[in-house]
Structures are given as structure tokens and as C-alpha cells.
Amino acid sequence: MQLSIATILLAVAGVVSAMPHDASLATRQNQNRPVPNGNCCVAATNLKQDSCRAANGQNGRCVPGGNACGGALSCVAQSSLTCDNNVIERGKSLCRANAPGGGFFDGANIIQSLAQATVN
């Protein structure tokens, strides 16, 4: 009986360790910078295109503009972003928040094309 309990515990431990750990993956993608939760990324810490968890619970990215964050980058859900896989910014595809009425937020500016985005 003890052997079967030990086998079950070992199997459970193996399954748990094999499960994806979303926060640690995002932390590695952010090069050990924090993974923000909510509308705003961490001021003077997170960089453009860092991974975050938006206020609605979806995965997102730290981008300039989109939420009222007082100068910090906004955490915007993937479903509210437009990305260009041909332009790389900080090691990931360039993404910007969709603006109401068309266009994209690029900081305080509304641009009509991702080609107009300030990339760094």
C-alpha cells in the first residue's frame, strides 16, 4: 500500500511541475522585470512590449498610450492591440493600442499606421 501511495504522490508532483507557470514565463520574457496586473505598467521599470496581465484578465503588452497612466506605459489586452510582425521593438513584434474611431495610440499621439510609430 505504501508503494502505491508513493507512486501516486510522485505522479501528482510530476504533473504539477509540468504545468505551465504563466507568471514565471512572462517574467523571463520581461528579462526579470515585474509582470504588471491592471491598466498600467510599472513606471520607470517596464519597457515597451513587456508582457502584462490586463485589467480584464487577458494577457497583454505594455504599450505607450491607451489608458490614463500618468506617463507610465499602459497594459493593454492582446485583443485591443494591433501588431506588425515585420517590425521588431525590444525583441518582440511592434504593437500599439487601438484608438476609438480608428488609428492607434503612440504615446500622446494618434497615428493612422504602425509605420508612423516611434520605435525603440
All heavy atoms as an XYZ file, in Angstrom:
838
protein
N       0.812     -1.190      0.000
C       0.000      0.000      0.000
C       0.858      1.258      0.000
O       0.533      2.220     -0.657
C      -0.930     -0.044      1.208
C      -1.930      1.071      1.213
S      -3.056      0.875     -0.166
C      -4.331      1.940      0.316
N       1.948      1.258      0.759
C       2.808      2.437      0.803
C       3.443      2.716     -0.552
O       3.614      3.859     -0.928
C       3.888      2.266      1.856
C       3.356      2.350      3.270
C       4.451      2.183      4.283
O       5.555      1.766      3.943
N       4.151      2.477      5.528
N       3.779      1.676     -1.272
C       4.366      1.862     -2.591
C       3.377      2.537     -3.528
O       3.740      3.440     -4.274
C       4.822      0.522     -3.168
C       5.456      0.566     -4.551
C       6.705      1.442     -4.523
C       5.806     -0.814     -5.030
N       2.118      2.174     -3.482
C       1.137      2.769     -4.374
C       0.871      4.226     -4.000
O       0.675      5.068     -4.873
C      -0.158      1.972     -4.381
O      -0.740      1.975     -3.094
N       0.873      4.570     -2.726
C       0.690      5.958     -2.317
C       1.886      6.796     -2.770
O       1.730      7.900     -3.285
C       0.472      6.063     -0.790
C      -0.881      5.449     -0.421
C       0.535      7.519     -0.325
C      -1.117      5.349      1.068
N       3.074      6.266     -2.599
C       4.279      6.975     -3.036
C       4.255      7.166     -4.556
O       4.636      8.232     -5.056
C       5.523      6.212     -2.612
N       3.807      6.178     -5.269
C       3.720      6.276     -6.726
C       2.726      7.358     -7.128
O       2.992      8.154     -8.036
C       3.307      4.913     -7.324
O       4.231      3.930     -6.907
C       3.255      4.973     -8.834
N       1.596      7.413     -6.442
C       0.585      8.439     -6.741
C       1.132      9.831     -6.449
O       0.974     10.752     -7.247
C      -0.709      8.166     -5.943
C      -1.383      6.895     -6.469
C      -1.656      9.354     -6.005
C      -2.535      6.402     -5.615
N       1.793      9.989     -5.307
C       2.365     11.292     -4.966
C       3.427     11.720     -5.977
O       3.488     12.890     -6.360
C       2.954     11.267     -3.552
C       1.944     11.204     -2.412
C       2.659     11.085     -1.084
C       1.055     12.421     -2.436
N       4.243     10.790     -6.399
C       5.264     11.094     -7.403
C       4.610     11.492     -8.725
O       5.045     12.448     -9.377
C       6.189      9.890     -7.603
C       7.375     10.097     -8.530
C       8.269     11.220     -8.012
C       8.165      8.816     -8.663
N       3.552     10.811     -9.105
C       2.855     11.145    -10.346
C       2.219     12.529    -10.257
O       2.302     13.326    -11.196
C       1.796     10.090    -10.659
N       1.601     12.854     -9.126
C       0.989     14.175     -8.944
C       2.062     15.259     -8.990
O       1.878     16.300     -9.630
C       0.185     14.221     -7.618
C      -0.220     15.641     -7.274
C      -1.034     13.322     -7.715
N       3.187     15.018     -8.337
C       4.279     16.001     -8.352
C       4.796     16.216     -9.774
O       5.107     17.344    -10.165
C       5.415     15.544     -7.433
N       4.861     15.162    -10.553
C       5.309     15.284    -11.935
C       4.348     16.087    -12.788
O       4.755     16.925    -13.591
N       3.054     15.883    -12.589
C       2.045     16.626    -13.351
C       2.086     18.099    -12.968
O       2.051     18.989    -13.828
C       0.634     16.029    -13.118
C      -0.439     16.948    -13.655
C       0.546     14.654    -13.751
N       2.165     18.393    -11.683
C       2.196     19.786    -11.224
C       3.427     20.510    -11.758
O       3.345     21.647    -12.215
C       2.138     19.850     -9.680
C       2.430     21.244     -9.175
C       0.788     19.378     -9.192
N       4.573     19.847    -11.734
C       5.791     20.509    -12.216
C       5.777     20.688    -13.732
O       6.436     21.584    -14.256
C       7.036     19.732    -11.791
O       7.077     18.479    -12.437
N       5.000     19.879    -14.440
C       4.929     20.003    -15.898
C       3.932     21.053    -16.347
O       3.937     21.461    -17.503
C       4.563     18.653    -16.513
N       3.078     21.518    -15.451
C       2.074     22.523    -15.817
C       2.756     23.850    -16.104
O       3.747     24.207    -15.464
C       1.055     22.699    -14.687
C       0.179     21.482    -14.483
S      -0.927     21.646    -13.085
C      -1.939     22.988    -13.608
N       2.250     24.606    -17.081
C       2.858     25.902    -17.398
C       2.652     26.881    -16.250
O       1.597     26.920    -15.629
C       2.115     26.366    -18.652
C       0.847     25.587    -18.656
C       1.116     24.312    -17.930
N       3.679     27.635    -15.964
C       3.625     28.672    -14.940
C       3.683     29.999    -15.668
O       4.747     30.526    -15.955
C       4.780     28.534    -13.956
C       4.782     27.213    -13.239
N       3.836     26.905    -12.295
C       5.571     26.129    -13.351
C       4.065     25.683    -11.843
N       5.111     25.192    -12.478
N       2.512     30.557    -15.973
C       2.395     31.740    -16.816
C       3.196     32.915    -16.279
O       3.880     33.593    -17.021
C       0.921     32.107    -16.964
C       0.686     33.119    -18.057
O       1.324     33.000    -19.115
O      -0.127     34.022    -17.848
N       3.132     33.183    -14.980
C       3.817     34.348    -14.416
C       5.328     34.222    -14.577
O       6.000     35.188    -14.917
C       3.443     34.525    -12.956
N       5.882     33.024    -14.329
C       7.329     32.886    -14.449
C       7.774     32.988    -15.905
O       8.837     33.531    -16.187
C       7.803     31.571    -13.837
O       7.265     30.472    -14.540
N       6.968     32.494    -16.839
C       7.289     32.618    -18.255
C       7.298     34.084    -18.657
O       8.217     34.560    -19.321
C       6.283     31.837    -19.110
C       6.439     31.991    -20.622
C       7.783     31.462    -21.068
C       5.322     31.275    -21.336
N       6.272     34.818    -18.230
C       6.207     36.240    -18.553
C       7.367     36.995    -17.919
O       7.937     37.905    -18.524
C       4.876     36.827    -18.098
N       7.755     36.617    -16.697
C       8.889     37.271    -16.045
C      10.159     37.047    -16.850
O      10.951     37.971    -17.036
C       9.061     36.746    -14.608
O       7.865     37.014    -13.883
C      10.223     37.416    -13.912
N      10.354     35.827    -17.345
C      11.535     35.566    -18.186
C      11.462     36.377    -19.471
O      12.463     36.915    -19.931
C      11.648     34.080    -18.498
C      12.171     33.259    -17.356
C      12.618     31.875    -17.804
N      11.663     31.209    -18.671
C      10.764     30.335    -18.268
N      10.657     30.021    -17.008
N       9.950     29.761    -19.132
N      10.260     36.482    -20.065
C      10.114     37.262    -21.289
C      10.392     38.731    -21.020
O      10.835     39.450    -21.897
C       8.699     37.102    -21.859
C       8.458     35.742    -22.450
C       7.018     35.567    -22.907
O       6.133     36.328    -22.541
N       6.802     34.546    -23.710
N      10.123     39.184    -19.805
C      10.377     40.574    -19.427
C      11.785     40.759    -18.872
O      12.090     41.806    -18.312
C       9.360     41.043    -18.375
C       7.969     41.215    -18.928
O       7.738     41.094    -20.124
N       7.029     41.499    -18.058
N      12.624     39.759    -18.993
C      14.005     39.801    -18.507
C      14.056     40.195    -17.032
O      14.795     41.077    -16.617
C      14.852     40.726    -19.372
C      14.926     40.250    -20.803
C      15.676     41.196    -21.708
O      15.952     42.339    -21.360
N      16.003     40.727    -22.894
N      13.226     39.518    -16.231
C      13.140     39.668    -14.776
C      12.545     40.993    -14.315
O      12.581     41.291    -13.120
C      14.471     39.394    -14.100
C      14.874     37.943    -14.234
O      14.029     37.056    -14.169
N      16.147     37.694    -14.454
N      11.993     41.792    -15.217
C      11.213     42.951    -14.791
C       9.847     42.440    -14.342
O       9.403     41.384    -14.770
C      11.077     43.961    -15.937
C      12.392     44.669    -16.273
C      12.198     45.694    -17.379
N      11.803     45.095    -18.638
C      12.639     44.509    -19.503
N      13.940     44.453    -19.251
N      12.192     43.991    -20.639
N       9.144     43.184    -13.481
C       7.860     42.700    -12.981
C       6.823     42.531    -14.089
O       6.896     43.197    -15.119
C       7.429     43.777    -11.983
C       8.230     44.981    -12.324
C       9.494     44.492    -12.959
N       5.879     41.632    -13.859
C       4.760     41.414    -14.776
C       3.559     42.139    -14.174
O       2.968     41.679    -13.207
C       4.461     39.911    -14.944
C       3.281     39.709    -15.876
C       5.685     39.180    -15.448
N       3.206     43.319    -14.717
C       2.124     44.097    -14.124
C       0.749     43.476    -14.331
O       0.528     42.744    -15.286
C       2.199     45.443    -14.850
C       3.311     45.357    -15.812
C       3.832     43.978    -15.836
N      -0.147     43.788    -13.409
C      -1.556     43.410    -13.497
C      -2.378     44.683    -13.437
O      -2.151     45.510    -12.567
C      -1.961     42.513    -12.325
C      -1.375     41.132    -12.435
O      -1.587     40.447    -13.417
N      -0.622     40.728    -11.427
N      -3.326     44.852    -14.356
C      -4.197     46.016    -14.324
C      -4.042     46.891    -15.547
O      -3.623     46.428    -16.610
N      -4.365     48.169    -15.407
C      -4.359     49.091    -16.540
C      -2.991     49.663    -16.871
O      -2.757     50.084    -17.997
C      -5.324     50.253    -16.278
C      -6.759     49.814    -16.343
O      -7.121     48.975    -17.150
N      -7.593     50.368    -15.477
N      -2.101     49.737    -15.887
C      -0.818     50.422    -16.090
C       0.361     49.513    -15.778
O       0.298     48.666    -14.889
C      -0.746     51.665    -15.201
S      -2.079     52.844    -15.534
N       1.444     49.721    -16.511
C       2.688     49.014    -16.250
C       3.471     49.802    -15.205
O       3.115     50.928    -14.856
C       3.469     48.859    -17.556
S       2.557     47.832    -18.756
N       4.550     49.236    -14.700
C       5.318     49.860    -13.627
C       6.169     50.980    -14.217
O       7.021     50.746    -15.079
C       6.198     48.821    -12.904
C       6.992     49.476    -11.790
C       5.337     47.686    -12.361
N       5.931     52.197    -13.743
C       6.651     53.377    -14.246
C       8.147     53.229    -14.000
O       8.575     52.726    -12.964
C       6.129     54.635    -13.557
N       8.931     53.656    -14.967
C      10.394     53.656    -14.906
C      10.985     52.252    -14.704
O      12.136     52.120    -14.326
C      10.890     54.606    -13.809
N      10.177     51.202    -14.950
C      10.668     49.831    -14.793
C      10.345     48.997    -16.020
O      11.236     48.426    -16.634
C      10.055     49.178    -13.531
O      10.390     49.980    -12.397
C      10.592     47.778    -13.324
N       9.052     48.895    -16.368
C       8.672     48.122    -17.545
C       9.023     48.865    -18.824
O       9.049     50.096    -18.852
C       7.174     47.823    -17.541
C       6.804     46.743    -16.559
O       6.118     47.003    -15.586
N       7.260     45.531    -16.791
N       9.311     48.094    -19.861
C       9.657     48.639    -21.167
C       8.563     48.322    -22.169
O       7.727     47.438    -21.941
C      10.988     48.040    -21.645
C      12.183     48.243    -20.722
C      13.394     47.502    -21.271
C      12.486     49.714    -20.528
N       8.578     49.047    -23.290
C       7.617     48.765    -24.356
C       7.688     47.290    -24.721
O       8.767     46.706    -24.794
C       7.931     49.586    -25.607
C       7.640     51.060    -25.488
C       7.986     51.745    -26.811
C       7.852     53.231    -26.747
N       8.264     53.858    -28.029
N       6.535     46.714    -24.951
C       6.334     45.329    -25.383
C       6.534     44.300    -24.265
O       6.472     43.103    -24.518
C       7.193     44.969    -26.609
C       7.081     45.929    -27.763
C       5.663     46.240    -28.212
O       4.763     45.433    -28.078
N       5.466     47.431    -28.748
N       6.783     44.724    -23.011
C       6.828     43.762    -21.904
C       5.469     43.092    -21.778
O       4.428     43.687    -22.078
C       7.161     44.466    -20.577
C       8.657     44.602    -20.333
O       9.460     44.120    -21.148
O       9.016     45.212    -19.303
N       5.461     41.857    -21.313
C       4.220     41.130    -21.082
C       3.557     41.638    -19.809
O       4.226     42.031    -18.860
C       4.510     39.638    -20.919
O       5.075     39.124    -22.103
N       2.215     41.620    -19.809
C       1.458     42.028    -18.629
C       0.129     41.294    -18.628
O      -0.211     40.596    -19.575
C       1.239     43.542    -18.620
S       0.234     44.171    -19.982
N      -0.621     41.459    -17.541
C      -1.968     40.903    -17.437
C      -2.914     42.090    -17.323
O      -2.873     42.833    -16.354
C      -2.080     40.003    -16.215
C      -3.441     39.496    -15.912
C      -3.842     38.183    -16.477
N      -2.829     37.171    -16.365
C      -2.894     36.044    -17.063
N      -3.887     35.831    -17.866
N      -1.963     35.141    -16.944
N      -3.753     42.287    -18.350
C      -4.652     43.439    -18.410
C      -5.735     43.344    -17.338
O      -5.957     42.291    -16.743
C      -5.278     43.537    -19.798
N      -6.418     44.455    -17.102
C      -7.461     44.523    -16.075
C      -8.577     43.510    -16.306
O      -9.193     43.044    -15.354
C      -8.027     45.935    -16.009
N      -8.822     43.126    -17.571
C      -9.871     42.147    -17.871
C      -9.386     40.703    -17.731
O     -10.109     39.770    -18.033
C     -10.454     42.390    -19.264
C      -9.443     42.179    -20.373
O      -8.302     41.782    -20.142
N      -9.856     42.457    -21.593
N      -8.118     40.511    -17.311
C      -7.574     39.176    -17.091
C      -6.857     38.583    -18.283
O      -6.234     37.530    -18.172
N      -6.928     39.231    -19.440
C      -6.254     38.722    -20.637
C      -4.764     39.055    -20.595
O      -4.355     40.029    -19.965
C      -6.830     39.354    -21.902
C      -8.235     38.947    -22.233
C      -8.709     39.592    -23.531
O      -8.028     40.416    -24.132
N      -9.898     39.221    -23.962
N      -3.976     38.245    -21.290
C      -2.569     38.588    -21.474
C      -2.492     39.822    -22.354
O      -3.319     40.017    -23.241
C      -1.810     37.435    -22.128
C      -1.635     36.269    -21.188
O      -1.534     36.443    -19.985
N      -1.613     35.075    -21.735
N      -1.497     40.638    -22.111
C      -1.347     41.855    -22.888
C       0.098     42.285    -22.977
O       1.011     41.525    -22.658
N       0.273     43.533    -23.408
C       1.609     44.113    -23.540
C       1.619     45.532    -22.997
O       0.605     46.232    -23.004
C       2.039     44.163    -25.002
C       2.239     42.798    -25.610
C       3.420     42.806    -26.517
N       3.486     41.583    -27.297
C       3.980     41.517    -28.506
N       4.415     42.601    -29.113
N       4.048     40.379    -29.143
N       2.782     45.942    -22.548
C       2.993     47.330    -22.125
C       3.255     48.159    -23.378
O       4.202     47.885    -24.119
C       4.193     47.423    -21.180
S       3.965     46.560    -19.618
N       2.384     49.121    -23.637
C       2.496     49.950    -24.834
C       2.268     51.413    -24.462
O       1.630     51.708    -23.452
C       1.483     49.511    -25.928
C       1.804     48.115    -26.444
C       0.061     49.571    -25.424
N       2.770     52.332    -25.282
C       2.545     53.754    -24.992
C       1.119     54.173    -25.344
O       0.664     53.951    -26.454
C       3.572     54.460    -25.881
C       3.840     53.511    -27.005
C       3.645     52.129    -26.426
N       0.408     54.732    -24.381
C      -0.957     55.193    -24.618
C      -1.969     54.085    -24.480
O      -1.634     52.913    -24.353
N      -3.228     54.486    -24.460
C      -4.316     53.518    -24.365
C      -5.070     53.611    -23.059
O      -6.270     53.441    -23.020
N      -4.382     53.851    -21.949
C      -5.009     54.022    -20.636
C      -4.422     55.267    -19.988
O      -3.306     55.681    -20.312
C      -4.739     52.810    -19.732
C      -5.319     51.532    -20.289
O      -6.386     51.528    -20.884
N      -4.613     50.428    -20.104
N      -5.144     55.837    -19.051
C      -4.647     57.012    -18.317
C      -3.691     56.530    -17.228
O      -4.108     56.123    -16.153
C      -5.821     57.769    -17.705
N      -2.393     56.559    -17.539
C      -1.390     56.019    -16.617
C      -0.374     57.064    -16.171
O       0.676     56.711    -15.631
C      -0.681     54.828    -17.266
S      -1.771     53.403    -17.470
N      -0.637     58.319    -16.424
C       0.243     59.373    -15.930
C       1.683     59.263    -16.387
O       2.595     59.452    -15.597
N       1.909     58.918    -17.608
C       3.271     58.833    -18.133
C       3.842     57.423    -18.151
O       4.832     57.163    -18.824
N       3.256     56.491    -17.395
C       3.706     55.096    -17.438
C       3.092     54.424    -18.668
O       2.097     54.887    -19.227
C       3.272     54.358    -16.177
N       3.689     53.332    -19.089
C       3.131     52.560    -20.193
C       1.808     51.927    -19.768
O       1.596     51.625    -18.592
C       4.108     51.469    -20.626
C       5.428     51.947    -21.226
C       6.390     50.780    -21.384
C       5.196     52.637    -22.551
N       0.919     51.724    -20.725
C      -0.383     51.100    -20.478
C      -0.290     49.597    -20.684
O       0.387     49.130    -21.601
C      -1.432     51.659    -21.439
O      -1.607     53.031    -21.246
N      -0.980     48.840    -19.852
C      -1.124     47.399    -20.053
C      -2.408     47.193    -20.837
O      -3.502     47.436    -20.335
C      -1.176     46.667    -18.721
S      -1.384     44.877    -18.929
N      -2.272     46.756    -22.090
C      -3.416     46.613    -22.992
C      -3.533     45.147    -23.404
O      -2.545     44.518    -23.795
C      -3.251     47.523    -24.228
C      -4.409     47.353    -25.186
C      -3.106     48.986    -23.800
N      -4.750     44.607    -23.312
C      -5.022     43.213    -23.678
C      -4.711     42.974    -25.154
O      -4.895     43.857    -25.991
C      -6.477     42.872    -23.384
N      -4.266     41.768    -25.465
C      -3.930     41.399    -26.853
C      -5.078     41.698    -27.804
O      -4.856     42.110    -28.934
C      -3.568     39.917    -26.944
C      -2.185     39.553    -26.456
C      -1.057     40.133    -27.285
O      -0.061     40.532    -26.727
N      -1.181     40.197    -28.589
N      -6.325     41.498    -27.357
C      -7.479     41.703    -28.233
C      -7.689     43.172    -28.600
O      -8.416     43.470    -29.537
C      -8.742     41.147    -27.571
O      -8.996     41.818    -26.346
N      -7.041     44.084    -27.873
C      -7.172     45.521    -28.152
C      -5.913     46.101    -28.784
O      -5.739     47.316    -28.832
C      -7.487     46.273    -26.856
O      -8.707     45.840    -26.324
N      -5.020     45.230    -29.230
C      -3.765     45.658    -29.864
C      -3.778     45.335    -31.347
O      -4.424     44.385    -31.781
C      -2.570     44.937    -29.237
C      -2.236     45.229    -27.777
C      -1.138     44.280    -27.300
C      -1.806     46.666    -27.601
N      -3.038     46.128    -32.104
C      -2.718     45.798    -33.490
C      -1.204     45.679    -33.550
O      -0.490     46.551    -33.044
C      -3.224     46.881    -34.460
O      -4.645     46.937    -34.355
C      -2.828     46.571    -35.889
N      -0.719     44.594    -34.149
C       0.725     44.323    -34.173
C       1.219     44.167    -35.602
O       0.469     43.779    -36.495
C       1.030     43.054    -33.379
S       0.510     43.129    -31.650
N       2.495     44.476    -35.796
C       3.163     44.296    -37.086
C       4.346     43.364    -36.866
O       5.351     43.756    -36.272
C       3.631     45.644    -37.632
C       4.270     45.543    -39.014
O       4.561     44.414    -39.475
O       4.499     46.602    -39.630
N       4.210     42.126    -37.319
C       5.269     41.124    -37.122
C       6.541     41.447    -37.893
O       7.581     40.849    -37.630
C       4.761     39.742    -37.517
C       3.687     39.246    -36.569
O       3.668     39.603    -35.394
N       2.776     38.440    -37.076
N       6.478     42.378    -38.855
C       7.656     42.724    -39.645
C       8.522     43.788    -38.982
O       9.623     44.059    -39.442
C       7.231     43.211    -41.039
C       6.559     42.104    -41.822
O       6.998     40.962    -41.800
N       5.473     42.439    -42.490
N       8.011     44.414    -37.919
C       8.765     45.443    -37.201
C       9.004     44.931    -35.790
O       8.068     44.573    -35.084
C       8.002     46.785    -37.161
C       8.795     47.827    -36.399
C       7.678     47.265    -38.564
N      10.266     44.899    -35.381
C      10.634     44.393    -34.061
C      10.964     45.564    -33.149
O      11.734     46.452    -33.507
C      11.840     43.429    -34.161
C      11.514     42.259    -35.096
C      12.240     42.922    -32.780
C      10.321     41.425    -34.684
N      10.354     45.538    -31.963
C      10.630     46.541    -30.942
C      10.947     45.798    -29.652
O      10.126     45.033    -29.151
C       9.427     47.466    -30.752
C       9.661     48.548    -29.705
C       8.529     49.548    -29.639
O       7.368     49.135    -29.431
O       8.802     50.742    -29.803
N      12.145     46.003    -29.137
C      12.596     45.349    -27.897
C      12.458     43.824    -27.977
O      12.061     43.165    -27.020
C      11.861     45.904    -26.706
C      12.048     47.407    -26.551
C      12.145     47.794    -25.119
N      12.309     49.226    -24.986
C      13.477     49.825    -24.751
N      14.562     49.125    -24.631
N      13.528     51.132    -24.631
N      12.745     43.261    -29.147
C      12.767     41.816    -29.313
C      11.426     41.168    -29.607
O      11.340     39.950    -29.734
N      10.359     41.953    -29.686
C       9.026     41.412    -29.993
C       8.422     42.218    -31.127
O       8.901     43.300    -31.456
C       8.121     41.500    -28.768
C       8.597     40.657    -27.600
C       7.646     40.782    -26.442
C       8.135     40.002    -25.247
N       7.297     40.209    -24.070
N       7.341     41.697    -31.687
C       6.673     42.434    -32.758
C       6.111     43.749    -32.211
O       5.697     43.834    -31.055
C       5.555     41.595    -33.375
O       4.621     41.225    -32.378
N       6.124     44.768    -33.058
C       5.617     46.084    -32.696
C       4.107     46.025    -32.512
O       3.387     45.565    -33.400
C       5.957     47.100    -33.791
C       5.309     48.476    -33.656
C       5.978     49.255    -32.537
C       5.401     49.238    -34.957
N       3.610     46.464    -31.365
C       2.169     46.526    -31.095
C       1.817     47.896    -30.552
O       2.603     48.512    -29.832
C       1.754     45.474    -30.069
S       1.930     43.779    -30.609
N       0.619     48.359    -30.898
C       0.076     49.591    -30.349
C      -1.402     49.374    -30.048
O      -2.080     48.561    -30.694
C       0.234     50.771    -31.331
C       1.673     51.218    -31.540
C       2.265     51.806    -30.264
N       3.599     52.341    -30.455
C       4.732     51.689    -30.212
N       4.695     50.443    -29.782
N       5.887     52.266    -30.388
N      -1.915     50.116    -29.063
C      -3.319     50.027    -28.665
C      -4.203     50.660    -29.735
O      -3.863     51.707    -30.297
C      -3.523     50.730    -27.329
N      -5.323     50.017    -30.005
C      -6.299     50.558    -30.948
C      -6.974     51.781    -30.323
O      -7.378     51.740    -29.159
C      -7.353     49.511    -31.294
C      -6.754     48.289    -31.938
O      -5.768     48.374    -32.658
N      -7.333     47.144    -31.670
N      -7.084     52.853    -31.090
C      -7.753     54.068    -30.622
C      -9.215     54.040    -31.041
O      -9.546     53.527    -32.113
C      -7.067     55.306    -31.197
N     -10.101     54.590    -30.211
C     -11.509     54.649    -30.631
C     -11.649     55.531    -31.869
O     -11.000     56.561    -31.979
C     -12.232     55.261    -29.426
C     -11.184     55.764    -28.508
C      -9.880     55.184    -28.910
N     -12.452     55.126    -32.803
C     -12.641     55.895    -34.026
C     -11.588     55.635    -35.078
O     -11.552     56.275    -36.119
N     -10.686     54.686    -34.829
C      -9.642     54.346    -35.798
C      -8.292     54.880    -35.393
O      -8.170     55.781    -34.576
N      -7.263     54.320    -35.946
C      -5.899     54.706    -35.622
C      -5.390     53.951    -34.411
O      -6.036     53.031    -33.892
N      -4.207     54.366    -33.960
C      -3.518     53.677    -32.870
C      -2.894     54.704    -31.939
O      -2.433     55.750    -32.379
C      -2.415     52.768    -33.431
C      -2.873     51.924    -34.585
C      -2.542     52.272    -35.884
C      -3.665     50.810    -34.379
C      -2.971     51.514    -36.957
C      -4.105     50.050    -35.448
C      -3.753     50.397    -36.744
N      -2.854     54.372    -30.644
C      -2.164     55.230    -29.683
C      -0.660     55.033    -29.826
O      -0.172     53.911    -29.891
C      -2.558     54.873    -28.246
C      -3.937     55.301    -27.868
C      -4.974     54.390    -27.840
C      -4.190     56.616    -27.530
C      -6.250     54.779    -27.476
C      -5.462     57.023    -27.158
C      -6.497     56.100    -27.141
N       0.077     56.135    -29.874
C       1.538     56.104    -29.825
C       1.940     57.192    -28.831
O       2.259     58.316    -29.209
C       2.154     56.353    -31.205
C       3.650     56.061    -31.228
O       4.085     55.110    -30.543
O       4.377     56.785    -31.922
N       1.843     56.864    -27.554
C       2.025     57.873    -26.526
C       0.832     58.813    -26.532
O      -0.314     58.386    -26.530
N       1.091     60.119    -26.581
C       0.009     61.115    -26.600
C      -0.553     61.313    -28.004
O      -1.526     62.038    -28.172
C       0.538     62.438    -26.056
N       0.048     60.695    -29.003
C      -0.370     60.878    -30.395
C      -1.275     59.747    -30.864
O      -1.158     58.611    -30.412
C       0.858     60.930    -31.316
C       1.801     62.043    -30.940
O       1.381     63.152    -30.642
N       3.080     61.740    -30.935
N      -2.144     60.068    -31.804
C      -2.933     59.059    -32.519
C      -2.328     58.983    -33.917
O      -2.243     59.988    -34.620
C      -4.420     59.443    -32.621
C      -5.031     59.651    -31.238
C      -5.185     58.390    -33.423
C      -5.179     58.394    -30.425
N      -1.864     57.795    -34.277
C      -1.278     57.589    -35.598
C      -2.238     56.738    -36.420
O      -3.066     56.013    -35.876
C       0.115     56.939    -35.507
C       0.047     55.608    -34.755
C       1.111     57.887    -34.835
C       1.345     54.827    -34.706
N      -2.135     56.833    -37.742
C      -3.037     56.083    -38.621
C      -2.430     54.808    -39.156
O      -3.125     53.954    -39.678
C      -3.460     56.985    -39.789
C      -4.231     58.215    -39.337
C      -5.440     57.860    -38.478
O      -6.248     57.001    -38.830
N      -5.560     58.499    -37.321
N      -1.109     54.650    -38.990
C      -0.411     53.472    -39.491
C       0.691     53.115    -38.500
O       1.324     54.006    -37.919
C       0.194     53.776    -40.864
O       1.139     52.815    -41.219
N       0.941     51.815    -38.322
C       2.033     51.419    -37.440
C       3.385     51.859    -37.972
O       4.347     51.981    -37.211
C       2.012     49.904    -37.226
C       0.852     49.375    -36.390
C       0.923     47.860    -36.254
C       0.817     50.019    -35.027
N       3.458     52.158    -39.267
C       4.717     52.679    -39.843
C       5.060     54.047    -39.265
O       6.220     54.461    -39.300
C       4.602     52.768    -41.353
N       4.083     54.741    -38.689
C       4.313     56.056    -38.088
C       4.733     55.960    -36.615
O       5.051     56.972    -36.001
C       3.036     56.905    -38.168
C       2.584     57.190    -39.580
C       1.198     57.814    -39.597
O       0.305     57.420    -38.862
N       1.024     58.799    -40.470
N       4.735     54.776    -36.055
C       5.029     54.587    -34.622
C       6.491     54.927    -34.313
O       7.390     54.674    -35.113
C       4.740     53.162    -34.210
N       6.696     55.491    -33.138
C       8.044     55.747    -32.640
C       8.576     54.434    -32.071
O       8.064     53.945    -31.071
C       8.025     56.825    -31.537
O       7.402     57.989    -32.076
C       9.417     57.152    -31.068
N       9.561     53.858    -32.713
C      10.095     52.554    -32.338
C      11.451     52.721    -31.664
O      12.305     53.461    -32.148
C      10.247     51.633    -33.577
C      10.817     50.278    -33.183
C       8.912     51.470    -34.278
N      11.626     52.041    -30.523
C      12.943     52.000    -29.858
C      13.111     50.750    -29.064
O      12.242     49.982    -28.873
C      13.170     53.231    -28.983
C      12.147     53.397    -27.887
O      11.218     52.626    -27.764
N      12.321     54.421    -27.105
